[in-house]
Amino acid sequence: MKKIRPVNSLLIWPTLPPQVYFKAKSNWRPFPLDQDNCRIYSKARQAIWQAFTSLNLGPDAVILMPAYHHGSEVEALLKAGLKIRYYEVNELLEPDPAGLEALLDANVCALYLIHYLGFPQDALFWRQWCDARQLLLVEDAAQAFLATQQGQPVGSHGHMAFFCLYKTYGLPDGGAVVSSVPPPFPSASRQSGLWRAFKRHINWVATRRKEVGLVHLLFKPVQTWWNRSLSELKKQHHKEFEVGNPSTPPSTMTSFLLPKLLDEGTAEDRRKNYRFLLGHLGEMVPPPFDSLPEGASPFAFPIEVSDAKSFLLRLRHRGVGGLLFWLNPHPSLPVADFPRSKALREGLLALPVHQELTMADLEQIVQAVQEARVGLTAKAAVAG
Ligand SMILES: Cc1ncc(COP(=O)(O)O)c(C=O)c1O
């Protein structure tokens, strides 16, 4: 059996440095936090449910949704009473106008556009396309908080847009919506968020202390197994998509930490890390992620691999927690009808790129990927 060495553990999620408590609050309020019609809930899926419920679209309303999606956004839309009609993305992960046109009928009320991995879609084009057909444009910027396009914030062209604050900063939770019909403020009782903030602190320590990194490395698969077994026991088969109470406000810790964490340099720090990884691993990165647009705020660094599960394991042994980017679609998706989305789910592996990474962390990621690649190529050669 292969010996696992102590190694710093690097995850996709931004960590929470302990010195955050000594930081002054920032006065900077990036979009959508500077908008009167912005509402913040615990999760973006709750914001989606709230925004669509406030629209009262009726029982026949259909939304055009990419087959390449997380799943929780689909669940929130279904729970809000919408019908989903899926479209395939093109090789640049954009909707195809001709493909969309074929899906239109009198019941279609909205186009759902996902800004994948913090890379802006051409929202201005899609807004004009929607306006010409009297459709709503919905921008899913869950992974694109702080991203801009031609100086305009991502999310500002849509009739509504959604953001995950905790994907950009080491917060326990926080999902925002900005909408032309603002939903009600969350009214359920507030959670403390202490446990999740503590875990983000531990993640920070694990990036700096090999011993903690090792425990992290060993503990994570056990935790995943435990959560999965528990869900199976409770017959909650798609727990990762559950909406929960849509009136849940962001936790106390999120409200306390967010103004301390907001920083005008965050998107550029992420871009700097992305450029470094692109410089070393660029040939593994598929379009459109192989060149970095000016205003992107990368959520993760994607590489394309053929044996993703083995690759992930090899990365983990080297302290890098990659993520198979949306392995499981929402159960309502007829998977076989959308081959490109299926291939993306099986082969697109996301690596950490967040602003808390140091140069040594980035070098560790590059080395881990190169070693995993060489190891798997050698294994394939032996098997062949
Ligand atoms: C594209 C997209 N939309 C919506 C969501 C839902 O976000 P949350 O987990 O905050 O509900 C996610 C979550 O990963 C996502 O990736």
The ligand as a Gaussian input file, in Angstrom:
#p B3LYP/6-31G(d) Opt

LIG

0 1
 C      -24.029000      27.471000     -10.806000
 C      -24.593000      27.367000      -9.426000
 N      -25.784000      27.934000      -9.171000
 C      -26.339000      27.876000      -7.951000
 C      -25.709000      27.221000      -6.915000
 C      -26.367000      27.168000      -5.574000
 O      -25.584000      27.801000      -4.605000
 P      -25.832000      27.476000      -3.058000
 O      -25.062000      26.236000      -2.767000
 O      -25.313000      28.688000      -2.338000
 O      -27.261000      27.304000      -2.884000
 C      -24.476000      26.614000      -7.124000
 C      -23.792000      25.903000      -6.051000
 O      -22.732000      25.358000      -6.173000
 C      -23.883000      26.696000      -8.415000
 O      -22.701000      26.139000      -8.674000

